[in-house]
């Protein structure tokens, strides 16, 4: 049972984290809006970069991009918490039933992983060259999130055996 409890707890923690990040971005909208604006406008990357043609300078698109980020954070959090609830209810069930109950939690973890890997590392980091910015570089934070979520995803996906 300890392994099942651990899986539930870790999914709950990722869910709370994701919800907190999303809610903080709503409550303190301007702080990370500025981040999105600078990353998308590419105004702090190396001045000699030939990739600045990718820059977006439309404030409507900044708001849209930020709204998508917030929505993904909230969705990841909600799915993780719903998934943890489903796992909690199946904690004493047979191994096949507990393994089948992982689906919503997996969806939440994959949503968070996709946001911070694809959204921040791929789109922000590489497409908008965020890695070149001394001020507006979120890759280290994104890597911490990806690592935590990825480890929980791997642990959760280990098949559970019948309880002794």
C-alpha positions in Angstrom: 0.0 0.0 0.0 2.9 2.4 0.7 3.8 2.6 -3.0 0.2 3.3 -3.9 -0.1 6.0 -1.3 3.2 7.5 -2.6 1.9 7.6 -6.1 -1.3 9.4 -5.0 0.6 11.9 -2.8 3.1 12.7 -5.6 0.3 13.3 -8.1 -1.5 15.5 -5.5 1.7 17.6 -5.0 2.1 18.1 -8.8 -1.6 19.0 -9.0 -1.3 21.6 -6.2 1.9 23.0 -7.8 0.3 23.4 -11.2 -2.8 25.0 -9.8 -0.8 27.4 -7.7 1.3 28.4 -10.7 -1.8 29.0 -12.8 -3.6 30.9 -10.0 -0.5 33.0 -9.3 -0.4 34.0 -12.9 -4.0 35.1 -12.8 -3.6 37.0 -9.5 -0.3 38.6 -10.4 -1.0 38.8 -14.2 1.4 41.6 -15.0 4.6 39.9 -13.7 4.7 37.0 -16.1 2.8 38.8 -18.8 6.0 40.9 -19.1 8.0 37.6 -19.3 5.8 36.4 -22.2 6.0 39.8 -23.9 9.8 39.9 -23.8 10.2 36.3 -24.9 7.8 36.7 -27.8 9.2 40.0 -28.9 12.7 38.7 -28.7 13.9 42.1 -27.6 16.5 40.9 -25.2 18.3 38.3 -27.3 21.7 38.7 -28.9 21.6 41.8 -31.1 23.4 40.0 -33.9 20.9 37.1 -34.1 19.5 36.5 -37.5 16.4 34.8 -36.1 14.6 37.9 -34.9 12.2 37.5 -37.9 10.4 35.1 -35.6 9.5 37.9 -33.1 5.9 38.7 -32.4 5.1 42.3 -31.5 1.3 42.1 -31.2 0.0 42.6 -27.6 -3.1 40.6 -28.4 -0.9 37.6 -29.2 1.0 38.1 -26.0 -2.3 37.9 -24.1 -3.4 34.9 -26.1 -0.1 33.1 -25.5 -0.2 33.9 -21.8 -3.9 32.7 -21.6 -2.9 29.4 -23.2 -0.1 29.0 -20.7 -2.4 29.7 -17.8 -5.1 27.4 -19.1 -2.5 24.6 -19.5 -1.3 25.1 -16.0 -4.8 25.0 -14.6 -5.8 22.0 -16.7 -2.7 20.1 -15.6 -3.5 20.9 -11.9 -7.1 19.9 -12.2 -6.4 16.7 -14.1 -3.7 15.7 -11.5 -6.0 16.4 -8.6 -8.9 14.5 -10.2 -6.5 11.7 -11.1 -5.2 11.5 -7.6 -8.8 11.3 -6.3 -9.4 8.5 -8.7 -6.2 6.7 -7.6 -7.2 7.2 -3.9 -10.6 5.6 -4.5 -8.8 2.6 -6.2 -6.0 2.3 -3.7 -7.3 -1.0 -2.2 -8.6 -2.4 -5.5 -7.0 -5.1 -7.6 -3.8 -4.4 -9.5 -5.6 -4.1 -12.8 -8.2 -1.8 -11.4 -5.5 0.5 -9.8 -3.4 0.5 -12.9 -6.5 1.4 -15.0 -7.2 4.3 -12.6 -4.0 6.0 -13.5 -5.4 7.4 -16.8 -6.5 10.9 -15.6 -3.4 11.4 -13.5 -1.3 10.5 -16.5 -3.2 13.0 -18.6 -2.5 15.7 -16.0 1.2 14.9 -15.8 1.6 14.8 -19.5 -0.3 18.1 -19.9 2.2 19.7 -17.4 5.2 18.0 -19.0 4.0 19.2 -22.5 3.5 22.8 -21.3 6.9 23.2 -19.7 8.9 21.1 -22.2 7.2 22.0 -25.5 5.9 25.4 -24.4 9.0 26.7 -22.6 11.9 24.7 -23.8 10.9 24.3 -27.4 8.8 27.3 -28.3 10.2 29.8 -25.8 13.7 28.5 -25.6 14.4 27.6 -29.2 11.8 29.3 -31.4 12.0 32.6 -29.6 15.6 32.0 -28.5 14.8 32.7 -24.9 18.1 31.0 -23.9 19.9 34.1 -25.2 18.3 36.5 -22.8 20.0 37.4 -19.6 16.8 38.6 -18.0 13.9 36.7 -19.5 15.2 33.1 -19.6 12.8 30.6 -18.0 14.6 27.4 -19.1 16.1 26.5 -15.7 12.7 26.8 -14.0 11.1 24.8 -16.8 13.7 22.1 -16.5 13.0 21.8 -12.8 9.3 21.4 -13.5 9.9 18.9 -16.3 12.2 16.9 -14.1 9.8 16.7 -11.2 6.8 15.9 -13.4 8.8 13.4 -15.5 10.0 11.5 -12.4 6.4 11.3 -11.0 5.1 10.2 -14.4 7.7 7.4 -14.6 7.0 6.3 -11.0 3.2 6.4 -11.5 3.5 4.4 -14.8 5.3 1.5 -13.0 2.8 -1.4 -13.0 1.4 -2.1 -9.5 1.1 -5.7 -8.3 -1.6 -7.2 -6.2 -1.6 -6.1 -2.6 -0.1 -8.6 -0.1 
